[in-house]
Amino acid sequence: MMTINILIAIFMGLAGGLAVGSGFVAFLTVLGIIPRLTQLTKTVALIQAYEWAIVTGALTGGWVSLRDTKLYLSELILVPIGLINGIFIGMLAAALTEVLNVFPILAKRIGIADKIVILLMAIVFGKVAGSLFHWLYFVYQ
Amino acid sequence: MEKTVYIRLRHRVQVHPNDCITVSKIAQIVAAQPLRDRIGNLQIYKVQSSDKNIVVIDVMRVLSEVHKTDPEIDVQAVGPAQAIVEIVYDRRTYSSALFALVWLLLFVGAALAIMNFHEDVSMQLVHKRLYTIITGRTSEHPLLLQIPYSIGLGLGMILFFNHLFKKRINEEPSPLEVEMFNYQLDMDMYVAMKENKESMKKIDDH
């Protein structure tokens, strides 16, 4: 009986991981962040290495969040981690099609196609300001 | 054979109000010299004040005009089946108040959206947990992680749009430019079908 329970637990864990993992990759693929990064850095040939970066990153994140790993490292390591985390989330936010779809219509409707960079900056500064506000004020309330 | 004319309509043409639209304005023409000028000067359409922003000229209209002048001319039409003529009135200047309003709208909207996102995914808890994983200690407000995160957020968006305050990182079009182009193409396609009276026939039309 015990063995069956263990087997069922293993099977369910595997199935759940499979669903979440494929969903995660599908999400990244739909947003097209990896193609965008390879396009920017002209490293299309290395795309397989990027795939492995995603897979090992997801595995590491899964491991440290499910286990009680503690690394006892310096606080300062959090600075680059935070920065990289922010860049990644920023790219996710920028890639969301809502943002991309709003701009052409906005630019057409009020005839400001030449000022679109300034509007883009409104969103960028808005995100940064909103995030800082959230961490420095909102969570203290 | 010398009466063969090749015509390729342009995709999109801008004209002034009250302009005469001639063939040479809306199309590229390849033909022997005198014939080329003769066809180029044919008037296809006169822009009237009743026209709104856009007039669609079907290739058949050009063909029929050419045919009217000389039925002997063999016209070979290549490329798009219609030209979209955009009538440019005095460039509407947007008020800076409206622009400021839109800017604020986007700014506040983006700020609230990111805050809602943080709450939605419990990012505060994740950051606290991450702080514990890395340092082994606990912190209620791991600002050392969160402030670089906030700055990175902006950097990531700029990186994605490939605009470093107008300075481009490389020559390729950014996703936003591609999106703008696609939007314009969709609009053109809609206009080409809807404004072109010849391209759709309903049962009650005669």
Interface residues (C-beta under 8 A of the other chain):
Chain A: G32 I33 R36 Q39 L40 K42 V64 S65 T69 K70 L71 Y72 L73 S74 E75 L76 I77 L78 V79 P80 I81 G82 L83 I84 N85 G86 I87 F88 I89 G90 M91 L92 A93 A94 A95 L100 N101 F103 P104 I105 L106 A107 K108 I110 G111 I112 A113 K115 I116 V117 I118 L119 L120 M121 A122 I123 V124 F125 G126 K127 V128 A129 G130 S131 L132 F133 H134 W135 L136 F138 V139 Y140
Chain B: R92 Y94 L98 F99 V102 W103 L104 L106 F107 V108 G109 A110 A111 L112 A113 I114 M115 F117 H118 Q124 R129 L130 Y131 T132 I133 I134 T135 G136 H141 P142 L143 L144 L145 Q146 I147 P148 Y149 S150 I151 G152 L153 G154 L155 G156 M157 I158 L159 F160 F161 N162 H163 F165 K166 I169 N170 E172 P175 L176 E179 M180 N182 Y183 Q184 M187
